[in-house]
Structure formats: structure tokens, C-alpha cells
Amino acid sequence: MPLFPAARFVIDAPAAPDEVRDRLSRAVGRRQPLSFRRPDAPFTGTVGTDSFDLRPVIAHRSSFIPIVRGSFATGIAGTRVEVRLRMLPAVAAFMALWLSLAAAFAIGMLVIAFRNPSRSWLPLIGIAFFAFGYLLMTFSFSFEARRIRRNLGLLLAGTPATELPRADLSWLTDLRLRNAEVPERRFNRLFLSVYGTSAVLTLLSWDRTVTACSNFQYDHRHAFSCPSGARIAGTWLLAAALVASGFASRLALHKRTRPLYPALVLVVATVGATAAWLLTHHPRWGIPR
């Protein structure tokens, strides 16, 4: 299993290699070195006699947009196009550093937990950082790779470059929904209100959890208690549920999936209620020492 995501696929285009080259060339725009304006074409880069090296042009920002490299030659029923997708070298280097530091941190915390069983939850932090970076890299690359494969397939089949579908992720950050219908605006206001309250309660619960065991001298003459592993895991699960429900709410609004609206509000309210319970119950938990 490779550490960094990559993709390879083949497209059989029903056209001669010269026509395939022309279709790719017409889809490639030039980016001016001193201009921040995006080209109108779906790709930038170069197209050679039998190969190409492209960068997709997208409306949203994404560091995980793949480099598109490929070659084409005469096939059985037209032209056989082989495509390879790779991460940008600078992004791959940054993610290698991120994952290495997260793995080293997790190993260090594992050693501390082995020597001090009361802190058995510490490795979870390193594992969480590693998992977040790896999953973000993998899912973001896969999203862009699927879009590139679809657009290349359409382009090589004869679809004009101006008619290729463009990805628009502005709905992820659209919190006001000025032009939405009334049910969407009402749900959005209710959800964001409950979400904000639950986020504050979850943050306070997390802060109380991580600062509960502050006596590092381990003086047995003074009994104290540390958070249990279940409490630590529960706090992280609340935070994860809050983040996931936030993305789910944007997707539900984008797709107008109205049956999910009450469920999402209930999930966020449950997270807030659980965080409030953790804040107001059992001020001392864990195993007294």
C-alpha cells in the first residue's frame, strides 16, 4: 500500500492521435507569470507529440490537486491514452514531514503510556493527528482524481472544453444562504445556533479534561485523579461528531436533503447535551492515586 495517493488509468478515445492532440491542446490555457487570474481553459501545461503534462484549473483552493501526466498512441479503435496522476512534490514533502512528526509523537506518547498506565490515552493524540493528515490527503486527492478522469474522458470523447462540468465547492463555506428557499434558511439558522452552543460546551469539556490531571509530581501523600481513558476517548468522539455533522449539514443543504435536517439538529444537540453533562458531573474521575 503506497503512502502517498496516486492513480493510473487508460482512456480509449474514438479518434486518431492527431485529433486527440488537438482536443487536448484546445483545452490547455496559458497562465501569465505575474497574473493571479485563472485561465478560462480547464487545464494548463503542455501537450507534446505523444505525451502531455497538465495541471487542472479549479475554482476552489486545493493543495492536493494532482499533476496529470500521460501519453497517447494508436489503439485498436482509435487512440489509447495512458494517464498517471501524482501529488505535487512540494505537497508530498510537506505531508511526509507531517506524517513523520505525527508518527514520532505517537511513538513517544506510547513510551510514556507504557511507563505510566494512568496516561494510556496519550498515544491517541498522535494517532489522531496522523489519521487526520492521511485521510485529508487521501480523500482530497481521490475527489480531484475522479473529477479529472471524468473531464478527460469527456474531453477525449469530443466534448468542447467550455462545456466540461466545473467543480464548485463554495457551498461548503456559504453560511448565510441568502438565495435559498425558506426551509433551508430556517434549518440553517437553527442548526448554526445549536451548533455554536454545542461547540462551546465541547471545547469547555475538552479543556477541563486535558487540564484535570495537572499534578505531575505524583506525590502519593496527596491523592488526586486523572481522566479515565473512556473520558478522553469520549471527548474526542464528541469533537469528531461535531466536525462531521458540520460537513454533513453543508452537504444536506447543497443537495436539499430535507429529511436529514431534523436528524442533524438532534445529533448536534445530543453532542452539546453530552458535553454539558461531562462539565457538570463527576468533578473527579479516574483512579485516585
Residue pairs with C-beta under 8 A, 6 or more apart in sequence:
3 96
3 99
4 87
4 92
4 95
4 96
4 137
5 87
5 137
5 138
5 141
5 142
5 145
6 84
6 85
6 86
6 87
7 66
7 83
7 84
7 85
7 145
7 149
8 82
8 83
8 84
8 85
9 83
9 149
10 80
10 81
10 82
10 83
11 80
11 81
11 83
11 152
11 153
11 156
12 75
12 76
12 77
12 78
12 79
12 80
12 81
13 20
13 72
13 75
13 78
13 79
13 80
13 81
13 156
13 157
14 77
14 78
14 157
15 23
15 78
15 79
15 156
15 158
16 74
16 78
16 79
17 50
17 72
17 73
17 74
17 79
19 79
20 72
20 78
20 79
20 81
20 156
21 47
21 49
21 72
23 155
23 156
23 158
24 43
24 47
24 52
24 54
24 155
24 156
25 47
26 41
26 160
26 161
27 41
27 42
27 43
27 155
27 161
27 164
28 41
28 43
28 44
28 45
28 46
28 47
28 54
29 39
29 40
29 41
29 43
29 44
29 57
30 39
30 44
31 38
31 39
31 44
38 57
38 59
39 57
40 162
41 57
41 161
42 56
42 57
42 151
42 155
42 161
42 164
42 166
43 54
43 55
43 56
43 57
43 68
44 54
44 55
44 57
45 52
45 53
45 54
45 55
45 68
46 52
46 53
46 54
47 54
50 71
50 72
50 73
51 69
51 70
51 71
51 72
52 68
52 69
52 70
52 71
52 72
53 67
53 68
53 69
54 67
54 68
54 69
55 65
55 67
55 68
56 65
56 66
56 68
56 144
56 147
56 148
56 151
58 65
58 144
58 166
58 167
59 166
59 167
59 168
59 169
59 170
60 167
60 168
60 169
60 170
62 140
62 144
63 88
63 91
63 140
64 87
64 91
64 136
64 137
64 140
64 141
64 144
65 88
65 144
66 85
66 86
66 87
66 88
66 141
66 144
66 145
66 148
67 85
67 86
67 87
67 88
68 83
68 84
68 85
68 148
68 152
69 83
69 84
69 85
69 86
70 81
70 82
70 83
70 84
71 81
71 82
72 79
72 80
72 81
72 82
73 79
73 80
74 80
79 156
81 152
81 156
83 149
83 152
85 141
85 145
85 148
87 95
87 137
87 141
95 133
95 137
98 133
99 130
99 133
99 134
102 126
102 129
102 130
102 133
103 126
103 130
105 125
105 126
105 129
106 123
106 125
106 126
106 127
106 129
106 130
107 126
108 126
109 122
109 123
109 125
109 126
110 122
110 123
110 126
112 119
112 122
113 119
113 120
113 121
113 122
113 123
118 213
118 226
118 286
118 287
118 289
119 226
120 229
121 227
121 229
121 232
121 233
124 232
124 233
124 236
128 236
147 167
150 165
151 164
151 165
154 164
155 161
155 164
171 250
171 253
171 254
172 247
172 250
174 250
175 188
175 192
177 184
177 185
177 188
177 253
180 188
180 253
183 258
183 261
184 253
184 256
187 253
187 258
187 261
187 265
188 249
188 253
190 265
191 249
191 261
191 264
191 265
191 268
194 265
194 268
194 269
194 272
195 242
195 245
195 246
195 249
195 268
197 272
198 242
198 268
198 269
198 271
198 272
198 275
199 242
201 272
201 275
201 276
201 279
202 235
202 238
202 239
202 242
202 271
202 272
202 275
204 275
204 279
205 235
205 238
205 275
205 276
205 278
205 279
206 235
206 238
206 239
208 278
208 279
209 227
209 231
209 232
209 235
209 278
210 227
212 225
212 226
212 227
212 285
212 286
213 224
213 225
213 226
213 227
213 286
215 222
215 224
218 289
220 289
223 288
223 289
224 288
224 289
225 284
225 285
225 286
225 287
225 288
225 289
226 286
226 287
226 289
227 285
227 286
228 285
228 286
228 287
231 278
231 285
231 286
234 274
234 278
235 278
238 271
238 274
238 275
241 267
241 271
242 268
242 271
245 264
245 267
245 268
245 271
248 260
248 264
249 264
251 257
252 260
252 261
252 264
